[in-house]
Amino acid sequence: HPILHSFPTRRSSDLELAVRYANGDIDRRLFDLGLADFAVSSQEFRTVTGSIGLRPSPNLRLLFEATRVIADQRPAAFDSHGRDTSFSLRAIFDF
């Protein structure tokens, strides 16, 4: 009996493009109870992430991501601007 795989065969040079959107909301009661603080956190935020992935070989995947966060308040974590952009480069090895 042949072994059946439930995942597609990985090929080199596969290119991936992705865009993700997320909206987060922290329960206002956490701020009322003192467990969260508007000075360093935000009650609501949105993120947009764009990704480009490349698989140069069947066992290696390279991924570049840019993430933009928009907070309703202006937390100190974002230098009181309410917006932040970050970038990441990942190398993922399949064994």
PyMOL commands that set and color helices and strands:
alter all, ss='L'
color gray80, all
select helices_A, chain A and resi 28-32+76-78
alter helices_A, ss='H'
color red, helices_A
select strands_A, chain A and resi 14-25+44-57+60-71+83-93
alter strands_A, ss='S'
color yellow, strands_A
deselect
rebuild
show_as cartoon
